[in-house]
Amino acid sequence: MSYEVLAAGTPVFSSDGEQIGKVTHVLAAEDEDIFEGIVIGEHAFGEGHRFVDAEQVERIYERGVELNLEAAACTSLPKPTKNPAVMHADPAATQAELHQGRLHRAWNLISGNY
């Protein structure tokens, strides 16, 4: 299924079947049909939100999201940061820089700092 069907509160499961949280926000550039990831809350490993990159999402179902990470690996999911989002794509950017940009957008979305 498409990321467009995801709603807040949709359960998120690890690859080994454990529910690790619920979708809080879907991060996407809808005008370009680009799915960037999800922010989860109400998770099993502490307070605050956690960011899941699109590459870590294995499948999206109408009533759930399955990650390609085992439950133990999900404990290392990053928290969104407060830094501003990247406003342009640089072909020379590293994968880490692209991931950081997604984290910035996640934080801006959940904090209301568009």
VEXFIGU-775686 format. One record per residue: residue number from 1; residue in one letter; x, y, z of N, C-alpha, C, O, CB in turn. Coordinates in Angstrom, 2 decimals. Glycine has a CB too. Layout:
// residues N
{pt NUM, 'a', {X, Y, Z}, {X, Y, Z}, {X, Y, Z}, {X, Y, Z}, {X, Y, Z}}
...
//
This chain:
// residues 114
{pt 1, 'm', {0.84, -1.18, 0.00}, {0.00, 0.00, 0.00}, {0.88, 1.24, 0.00}, {2.08, 1.15, 0.26}, {-0.96, 0.00, 1.22}}
{pt 2, 's', {0.32, 2.34, -0.28}, {1.03, 3.61, -0.36}, {1.11, 4.29, 1.01}, {0.26, 4.08, 1.88}, {0.34, 4.54, -1.37}}
{pt 3, 'y', {2.13, 5.10, 1.17}, {2.27, 5.89, 2.39}, {1.09, 6.83, 2.58}, {0.83, 7.28, 3.70}, {3.57, 6.70, 2.36}}
{pt 4, 'e', {0.38, 7.12, 1.52}, {-0.75, 8.06, 1.58}, {-1.91, 7.52, 2.43}, {-2.76, 8.30, 2.85}, {-1.23, 8.37, 0.18}}
{pt 5, 'v', {-1.96, 6.22, 2.68}, {-3.05, 5.65, 3.49}, {-2.73, 5.68, 4.97}, {-3.61, 5.41, 5.80}, {-3.33, 4.22, 3.06}}
{pt 6, 'l', {-1.49, 6.01, 5.33}, {-1.11, 6.00, 6.75}, {-1.77, 7.14, 7.50}, {-1.82, 8.28, 7.04}, {0.41, 6.09, 6.90}}
{pt 7, 'a', {-2.28, 6.81, 8.66}, {-2.91, 7.80, 9.52}, {-2.24, 7.76, 10.88}, {-1.65, 6.75, 11.27}, {-4.44, 7.54, 9.65}}
{pt 8, 'a', {-2.34, 8.86, 11.59}, {-1.82, 8.89, 12.97}, {-2.49, 7.78, 13.76}, {-3.69, 7.56, 13.66}, {-2.07, 10.28, 13.64}}
{pt 9, 'g', {-1.67, 7.09, 14.56}, {-2.19, 6.00, 15.38}, {-2.03, 4.63, 14.76}, {-2.32, 3.62, 15.42}, {-3.61, 6.24, 15.67}}
{pt 10, 't', {-1.57, 4.55, 13.50}, {-1.37, 3.27, 12.85}, {-0.22, 2.54, 13.56}, {0.84, 3.12, 13.74}, {-1.06, 3.45, 11.34}}
{pt 11, 'p', {-0.41, 1.28, 13.97}, {0.64, 0.54, 14.66}, {1.87, 0.32, 13.77}, {1.75, 0.12, 12.56}, {0.10, -0.80, 15.15}}
{pt 12, 'v', {3.05, 0.34, 14.40}, {4.32, 0.09, 13.71}, {4.94, -1.15, 14.34}, {5.07, -1.23, 15.56}, {5.29, 1.34, 13.81}}
{pt 13, 'f', {5.34, -2.12, 13.49}, {5.87, -3.39, 13.95}, {7.30, -3.59, 13.48}, {7.67, -3.17, 12.38}, {4.99, -4.53, 13.47}}
{pt 14, 's', {8.10, -4.23, 14.31}, {9.46, -4.62, 13.92}, {9.37, -5.82, 12.98}, {8.30, -6.41, 12.82}, {10.33, -4.95, 15.17}}
{pt 15, 's', {10.49, -6.18, 12.36}, {10.50, -7.31, 11.43}, {10.23, -8.64, 12.14}, {9.84, -9.62, 11.51}, {11.83, -7.38, 10.70}}
{pt 16, 'd', {10.46, -8.67, 13.46}, {10.17, -9.89, 14.20}, {8.79, -9.86, 14.88}, {8.51, -10.64, 15.79}, {11.25, -10.12, 15.25}}
{pt 17, 'g', {7.93, -8.95, 14.42}, {6.52, -8.95, 14.82}, {6.14, -8.21, 16.07}, {4.97, -8.26, 16.47}, {6.11, -10.29, 14.97}}
{pt 18, 'e', {7.07, -7.52, 16.70}, {6.75, -6.79, 17.93}, {6.24, -5.39, 17.60}, {6.85, -4.68, 16.80}, {7.99, -6.72, 18.86}}
{pt 19, 'q', {5.13, -5.00, 18.23}, {4.66, -3.63, 18.02}, {5.58, -2.70, 18.78}, {5.73, -2.83, 20.00}, {3.17, -3.44, 18.48}}
{pt 20, 'i', {6.22, -1.77, 18.07}, {7.18, -0.87, 18.72}, {6.64, 0.53, 18.91}, {7.25, 1.32, 19.63}, {8.44, -0.81, 17.91}}
{pt 21, 'g', {5.52, 0.87, 18.30}, {4.96, 2.20, 18.46}, {3.79, 2.43, 17.52}, {3.23, 1.49, 16.95}, {6.02, 3.25, 18.23}}
{pt 22, 'k', {3.45, 3.72, 17.37}, {2.37, 4.12, 16.48}, {2.81, 5.31, 15.65}, {3.59, 6.15, 16.12}, {1.08, 4.45, 17.28}}
{pt 23, 'v', {2.32, 5.39, 14.43}, {2.64, 6.51, 13.54}, {2.11, 7.80, 14.17}, {0.95, 7.88, 14.57}, {2.03, 6.28, 12.12}}
{pt 24, 't', {2.98, 8.80, 14.23}, {2.57, 10.13, 14.67}, {2.45, 11.06, 13.47}, {1.49, 11.83, 13.36}, {3.57, 10.69, 15.70}}
{pt 25, 'h', {3.45, 11.00, 12.58}, {3.47, 11.83, 11.37}, {4.05, 11.04, 10.21}, {4.93, 10.19, 10.39}, {4.30, 13.13, 11.59}}
{pt 26, 'v', {3.55, 11.33, 9.02}, {4.13, 10.79, 7.79}, {4.90, 11.93, 7.14}, {4.37, 13.02, 6.95}, {3.02, 10.20, 6.82}}
{pt 27, 'l', {6.16, 11.67, 6.80}, {6.99, 12.68, 6.16}, {7.09, 12.37, 4.68}, {7.60, 11.32, 4.28}, {8.40, 12.75, 6.80}}
{pt 28, 'a', {6.59, 13.31, 3.87}, {6.60, 13.10, 2.42}, {6.58, 14.44, 1.72}, {6.04, 15.42, 2.22}, {5.40, 12.24, 1.98}}
{pt 29, 'a', {7.18, 14.46, 0.54}, {7.06, 15.60, -0.36}, {5.94, 15.21, -1.33}, {6.20, 14.68, -2.41}, {8.45, 15.93, -1.13}}
{pt 30, 'e', {4.71, 15.47, -0.93}, {3.55, 14.99, -1.67}, {3.49, 15.51, -3.09}, {3.06, 14.79, -3.99}, {2.30, 15.37, -0.95}}
{pt 31, 'd', {3.91, 16.76, -3.31}, {3.88, 17.31, -4.66}, {4.83, 16.58, -5.60}, {4.66, 16.62, -6.82}, {4.21, 18.78, -4.63}}
{pt 32, 'e', {5.84, 15.90, -5.04}, {6.80, 15.13, -5.83}, {6.62, 13.63, -5.63}, {7.37, 12.84, -6.20}, {8.23, 15.53, -5.47}}
{pt 33, 'd', {5.62, 13.23, -4.84}, {5.32, 11.84, -4.51}, {6.55, 11.10, -3.98}, {6.89, 10.01, -4.43}, {4.78, 11.11, -5.74}}
{pt 34, 'i', {7.22, 11.74, -3.01}, {8.41, 11.16, -2.39}, {8.12, 10.90, -0.92}, {7.82, 11.83, -0.17}, {9.64, 12.09, -2.56}}
{pt 35, 'f', {8.20, 9.65, -0.51}, {8.02, 9.24, 0.87}, {9.38, 9.29, 1.56}, {10.33, 8.67, 1.10}, {7.39, 7.80, 0.97}}
{pt 36, 'e', {9.47, 10.05, 2.66}, {10.75, 10.22, 3.35}, {10.86, 9.43, 4.64}, {11.97, 9.16, 5.11}, {10.97, 11.66, 3.63}}
{pt 37, 'g', {9.74, 9.05, 5.22}, {9.78, 8.28, 6.45}, {8.60, 8.60, 7.33}, {7.65, 9.28, 6.93}, {11.07, 8.54, 7.20}}
{pt 38, 'i', {8.68, 8.09, 8.57}, {7.61, 8.33, 9.53}, {8.22, 8.72, 10.87}, {9.38, 8.41, 11.17}, {6.70, 7.07, 9.69}}
{pt 39, 'v', {7.43, 9.41, 11.65}, {7.78, 9.70, 13.04}, {6.83, 8.86, 13.88}, {5.62, 8.86, 13.67}, {7.66, 11.26, 13.38}}
{pt 40, 'i', {7.42, 8.14, 14.84}, {6.58, 7.31, 15.71}, {6.61, 7.84, 17.13}, {7.59, 8.42, 17.59}, {7.05, 5.85, 15.67}}
{pt 41, 'g', {5.52, 7.62, 17.80}, {5.38, 7.96, 19.21}, {4.75, 6.77, 19.92}, {4.52, 5.73, 19.31}, {4.53, 9.26, 19.41}}
{pt 42, 'e', {4.48, 6.95, 21.20}, {3.88, 5.88, 22.01}, {4.64, 4.57, 21.80}, {4.04, 3.51, 21.66}, {2.39, 5.69, 21.67}}
{pt 43, 'h', {5.97, 4.68, 21.77}, {6.79, 3.51, 21.48}, {7.23, 2.80, 22.75}, {7.09, 3.33, 23.86}, {8.00, 3.91, 20.66}}
{pt 44, 'a', {7.75, 1.62, 22.57}, {8.09, 0.74, 23.68}, {9.44, 1.02, 24.31}, {9.79, 0.35, 25.29}, {8.05, -0.67, 23.21}}
{pt 45, 'f', {10.21, 1.98, 23.81}, {11.57, 2.16, 24.31}, {11.87, 3.57, 24.78}, {12.95, 4.10, 24.52}, {12.55, 1.78, 23.24}}
{pt 46, 'g', {10.93, 4.19, 25.45}, {11.19, 5.48, 26.06}, {10.23, 6.56, 25.61}, {9.29, 6.31, 24.85}, {12.59, 5.91, 25.76}}
{pt 47, 'e', {10.49, 7.77, 26.09}, {9.61, 8.89, 25.78}, {10.07, 9.62, 24.53}, {11.17, 9.39, 24.03}, {9.56, 9.86, 26.96}}
{pt 48, 'g', {9.22, 10.50, 24.04}, {9.56, 11.30, 22.87}, {9.27, 10.57, 21.58}, {8.80, 9.44, 21.57}, {11.01, 11.70, 22.91}}
{pt 49, 'h', {9.57, 11.25, 20.49}, {9.34, 10.70, 19.17}, {10.61, 10.07, 18.62}, {11.72, 10.39, 19.07}, {8.83, 11.79, 18.22}}
{pt 50, 'r', {10.45, 9.18, 17.66}, {11.57, 8.55, 16.97}, {11.32, 8.63, 15.47}, {10.18, 8.57, 15.01}, {11.76, 7.06, 17.43}}
{pt 51, 'f', {12.40, 8.77, 14.72}, {12.32, 8.88, 13.27}, {12.65, 7.55, 12.62}, {13.62, 6.89, 12.99}, {13.26, 9.98, 12.76}}
{pt 52, 'v', {11.83, 7.16, 11.65}, {12.07, 5.96, 10.85}, {12.23, 6.39, 9.40}, {11.28, 6.90, 8.80}, {10.91, 4.91, 11.01}}
{pt 53, 'd', {13.41, 6.19, 8.84}, {13.69, 6.56, 7.46}, {12.89, 5.65, 6.52}, {12.60, 4.50, 6.86}, {15.21, 6.46, 7.16}}
{pt 54, 'a', {12.53, 6.16, 5.36}, {11.77, 5.39, 4.38}, {12.45, 4.07, 4.04}, {11.77, 3.07, 3.79}, {11.56, 6.20, 3.11}}
{pt 55, 'e', {13.77, 4.05, 4.03}, {14.52, 2.83, 3.70}, {14.36, 1.75, 4.77}, {14.66, 0.58, 4.52}, {15.99, 3.16, 3.52}}
{pt 56, 'q', {13.89, 2.12, 5.95}, {13.70, 1.17, 7.03}, {12.27, 0.63, 7.08}, {11.95, -0.23, 7.89}, {14.05, 1.81, 8.36}}
{pt 57, 'v', {11.41, 1.15, 6.21}, {10.03, 0.69, 6.13}, {9.96, -0.41, 5.08}, {10.19, -0.18, 3.90}, {9.05, 1.88, 5.78}}
{pt 58, 'e', {9.63, -1.62, 5.55}, {9.56, -2.77, 4.64}, {8.25, -2.79, 3.87}, {8.24, -2.91, 2.65}, {9.72, -4.08, 5.44}}
{pt 59, 'r', {7.14, -2.66, 4.61}, {5.82, -2.70, 3.99}, {4.85, -1.78, 4.73}, {4.96, -1.57, 5.94}, {5.27, -4.15, 3.95}}
{pt 60, 'i', {3.92, -1.25, 3.97}, {2.86, -0.43, 4.54}, {1.54, -1.13, 4.24}, {1.22, -1.44, 3.09}, {2.87, 1.04, 3.96}}
{pt 61, 'y', {0.79, -1.37, 5.30}, {-0.53, -1.97, 5.17}, {-1.56, -0.95, 5.64}, {-1.22, 0.05, 6.27}, {-0.63, -3.30, 5.99}}
{pt 62, 'e', {-2.80, -1.22, 5.34}, {-3.86, -0.30, 5.75}, {-3.91, -0.14, 7.26}, {-4.22, 0.95, 7.76}, {-5.20, -0.79, 5.24}}
{pt 63, 'r', {-3.61, -1.22, 8.00}, {-3.73, -1.16, 9.46}, {-2.40, -1.40, 10.17}, {-2.39, -1.80, 11.34}, {-4.73, -2.18, 9.92}}
{pt 64, 'g', {-1.29, -1.16, 9.48}, {0.00, -1.36, 10.14}, {1.17, -1.08, 9.23}, {1.05, -1.08, 8.00}, {0.09, -2.76, 10.66}}
{pt 65, 'v', {2.32, -0.84, 9.85}, {3.58, -0.62, 9.14}, {4.56, -1.66, 9.65}, {4.70, -1.86, 10.86}, {4.12, 0.86, 9.36}}
{pt 66, 'e', {5.26, -2.31, 8.73}, {6.28, -3.29, 9.09}, {7.64, -2.71, 8.72}, {7.87, -2.29, 7.58}, {6.04, -4.66, 8.38}}
{pt 67, 'l', {8.55, -2.70, 9.68}, {9.91, -2.23, 9.44}, {10.81, -3.38, 9.05}, {10.47, -4.55, 9.26}, {10.46, -1.51, 10.69}}
{pt 68, 'n', {11.97, -3.07, 8.49}, {12.94, -4.11, 8.19}, {14.00, -4.20, 9.28}, {15.11, -4.67, 9.04}, {13.61, -3.85, 6.83}}
{pt 69, 'l', {13.65, -3.75, 10.47}, {14.53, -3.79, 11.64}, {13.92, -4.70, 12.70}, {12.71, -4.69, 12.92}, {14.76, -2.36, 12.21}}
{pt 70, 'e', {14.77, -5.48, 13.36}, {14.28, -6.27, 14.49}, {14.02, -5.34, 15.66}, {14.54, -4.22, 15.70}, {15.30, -7.37, 14.88}}
{pt 71, 'a', {13.23, -5.79, 16.62}, {12.85, -4.96, 17.76}, {14.07, -4.40, 18.49}, {14.06, -3.24, 18.89}, {11.99, -5.76, 18.73}}
{pt 72, 'a', {15.11, -5.20, 18.66}, {16.31, -4.74, 19.37}, {16.97, -3.57, 18.63}, {17.47, -2.65, 19.27}, {17.32, -5.90, 19.52}}
{pt 73, 'a', {16.97, -3.60, 17.30}, {17.57, -2.52, 16.52}, {16.71, -1.25, 16.57}, {17.24, -0.15, 16.40}, {17.76, -2.96, 15.06}}
{pt 74, 'c', {15.44, -1.39, 16.79}, {14.53, -0.24, 16.84}, {14.83, 0.67, 18.03}, {14.48, 1.85, 18.02}, {13.09, -0.70, 16.90}}
{pt 75, 't', {15.47, 0.12, 19.06}, {15.81, 0.95, 20.22}, {16.81, 2.03, 19.86}, {16.96, 3.01, 20.60}, {16.36, 0.08, 21.35}}
{pt 76, 's', {17.49, 1.88, 18.74}, {18.49, 2.87, 18.30}, {17.94, 3.87, 17.30}, {18.70, 4.68, 16.76}, {19.67, 2.17, 17.69}}
{pt 77, 'l', {16.65, 3.83, 17.03}, {16.08, 4.81, 16.10}, {16.32, 6.21, 16.65}, {16.14, 6.44, 17.85}, {14.56, 4.56, 15.87}}
{pt 78, 'p', {16.71, 7.16, 15.79}, {17.04, 8.50, 16.27}, {15.82, 9.33, 16.61}, {14.72, 9.11, 16.10}, {17.86, 9.23, 15.25}}
{pt 79, 'k', {16.04, 10.29, 17.48}, {15.01, 11.28, 17.77}, {15.14, 12.40, 16.74}, {16.25, 12.73, 16.32}, {15.16, 11.84, 19.24}}
{pt 80, 'p', {14.02, 12.99, 16.31}, {14.11, 14.14, 15.40}, {14.88, 15.27, 16.07}, {14.81, 15.44, 17.29}, {12.69, 14.62, 14.98}}
{pt 81, 't', {15.61, 16.06, 15.29}, {16.41, 17.15, 15.83}, {15.74, 18.50, 15.56}, {14.80, 18.60, 14.77}, {17.81, 17.13, 15.23}}
{pt 82, 'k', {16.26, 19.54, 16.22}, {15.69, 20.89, 16.10}, {16.28, 21.70, 14.96}, {15.77, 22.78, 14.67}, {15.90, 21.63, 17.38}}
{pt 83, 'n', {17.31, 21.23, 14.29}, {17.96, 22.00, 13.24}, {17.04, 22.18, 12.04}, {16.16, 21.34, 11.82}, {19.25, 21.33, 12.81}}
{pt 84, 'p', {17.23, 23.24, 11.27}, {16.35, 23.50, 10.12}, {16.55, 22.45, 9.03}, {17.61, 21.83, 8.91}, {16.61, 24.89, 9.55}}
{pt 85, 'a', {15.51, 22.28, 8.23}, {15.53, 21.30, 7.14}, {16.41, 21.76, 5.99}, {16.65, 22.95, 5.81}, {14.12, 21.04, 6.64}}
{pt 86, 'v', {16.89, 20.79, 5.24}, {17.63, 21.08, 4.02}, {16.61, 21.51, 2.97}, {15.59, 20.85, 2.79}, {18.46, 19.83, 3.52}}
{pt 87, 'm', {16.87, 22.62, 2.29}, {15.90, 23.17, 1.36}, {16.17, 22.80, -0.09}, {15.36, 23.11, -0.96}, {15.88, 24.65, 1.49}}
{pt 88, 'h', {17.30, 22.14, -0.36}, {17.60, 21.73, -1.73}, {18.36, 20.41, -1.70}, {18.99, 20.06, -0.71}, {18.41, 22.82, -2.48}}
{pt 89, 'a', {18.29, 19.70, -2.81}, {19.02, 18.43, -2.90}, {20.36, 18.68, -3.57}, {20.44, 19.35, -4.60}, {18.20, 17.37, -3.68}}
{pt 90, 'd', {21.40, 18.14, -2.99}, {22.75, 18.26, -3.53}, {23.19, 16.87, -3.98}, {23.29, 15.97, -3.14}, {23.74, 18.86, -2.49}}
{pt 91, 'p', {23.47, 16.68, -5.27}, {23.86, 15.35, -5.73}, {25.12, 14.82, -5.06}, {25.35, 13.61, -5.04}, {24.07, 15.38, -7.21}}
{pt 92, 'a', {25.93, 15.71, -4.51}, {27.16, 15.30, -3.85}, {26.96, 14.99, -2.37}, {27.90, 14.58, -1.69}, {28.22, 16.37, -4.01}}
{pt 93, 'a', {25.74, 15.17, -1.88}, {25.47, 14.94, -0.46}, {25.63, 13.46, -0.12}, {25.29, 12.58, -0.91}, {24.05, 15.43, -0.09}}
{pt 94, 't', {26.16, 13.22, 1.06}, {26.32, 11.84, 1.50}, {25.00, 11.31, 2.02}, {24.07, 12.08, 2.28}, {27.40, 11.74, 2.59}}
{pt 95, 'q', {24.91, 10.01, 2.17}, {23.71, 9.38, 2.71}, {23.41, 9.91, 4.12}, {22.25, 10.11, 4.47}, {23.86, 7.86, 2.74}}
{pt 96, 'a', {24.45, 10.14, 4.92}, {24.26, 10.67, 6.28}, {23.66, 12.07, 6.23}, {22.80, 12.40, 7.05}, {25.60, 10.69, 7.05}}
{pt 97, 'e', {24.10, 12.89, 5.30}, {23.56, 14.24, 5.18}, {22.10, 14.21, 4.77}, {21.29, 14.99, 5.26}, {24.38, 15.06, 4.16}}
{pt 98, 'l', {21.75, 13.30, 3.86}, {20.36, 13.17, 3.45}, {19.49, 12.71, 4.62}, {18.38, 13.20, 4.81}, {20.24, 12.18, 2.27}}
{pt 99, 'h', {20.00, 11.76, 5.40}, {19.27, 11.27, 6.57}, {19.08, 12.40, 7.58}, {18.00, 12.54, 8.16}, {20.03, 10.10, 7.23}}
{pt 100, 'q', {20.11, 13.20, 7.79}, {20.02, 14.32, 8.73}, {18.95, 15.31, 8.29}, {18.21, 15.84, 9.12}, {21.39, 15.02, 8.86}}
{pt 101, 'g', {18.88, 15.58, 6.98}, {17.85, 16.47, 6.46}, {16.45, 15.96, 6.76}, {15.55, 16.73, 7.07}, {18.02, 16.66, 4.97}}
{pt 102, 'r', {16.27, 14.65, 6.65}, {14.97, 14.06, 6.96}, {14.64, 14.21, 8.43}, {13.49, 14.47, 8.79}, {14.93, 12.58, 6.56}}
{pt 103, 'l', {15.64, 14.05, 9.29}, {15.42, 14.23, 10.72}, {15.01, 15.67, 11.03}, {14.14, 15.91, 11.87}, {16.69, 13.87, 11.51}}
{pt 104, 'h', {15.64, 16.63, 10.36}, {15.30, 18.03, 10.57}, {13.85, 18.29, 10.17}, {13.11, 18.96, 10.89}, {16.24, 18.95, 9.76}}
{pt 105, 'r', {13.44, 17.76, 9.02}, {12.06, 17.96, 8.58}, {11.09, 17.31, 9.56}, {10.02, 17.85, 9.83}, {11.85, 17.39, 7.17}}
{pt 106, 'a', {11.46, 16.15, 10.09}, {10.61, 15.47, 11.07}, {10.41, 16.35, 12.30}, {9.29, 16.52, 12.78}, {11.21, 14.12, 11.48}}
{pt 107, 'w', {11.50, 16.90, 12.80}, {11.39, 17.76, 13.98}, {10.53, 18.98, 13.69}, {9.67, 19.34, 14.49}, {12.77, 18.20, 14.46}}
{pt 108, 'n', {10.75, 19.61, 12.54}, {9.97, 20.79, 12.19}, {8.49, 20.47, 12.12}, {7.65, 21.27, 12.53}, {10.45, 21.37, 10.86}}
{pt 109, 'l', {8.16, 19.29, 11.60}, {6.75, 18.90, 11.49}, {6.12, 18.69, 12.86}, {5.03, 19.19, 13.11}, {6.61, 17.62, 10.66}}
{pt 110, 'i', {6.79, 17.97, 13.74}, {6.16, 17.69, 15.03}, {6.21, 18.87, 15.98}, {5.41, 18.95, 16.91}, {6.84, 16.50, 15.67}}
{pt 111, 's', {7.15, 19.80, 15.76}, {7.24, 20.96, 16.64}, {6.46, 22.16, 16.13}, {6.31, 23.16, 16.83}, {8.67, 21.34, 16.84}}
{pt 112, 'g', {5.95, 22.05, 14.90}, {5.20, 23.18, 14.32}, {6.07, 24.25, 13.74}, {5.56, 25.33, 13.43}, {4.32, 23.78, 15.34}}
{pt 113, 'n', {7.37, 24.02, 13.58}, {8.29, 24.98, 12.99}, {8.46, 24.70, 11.51}, {9.48, 24.13, 11.11}, {9.65, 24.95, 13.70}}
{pt 114, 'y', {7.52, 25.07, 10.72}, {7.58, 24.75, 9.30}, {8.61, 25.60, 8.65}, {8.83, 25.49, 7.44}, {6.23, 24.95, 8.62}}
//
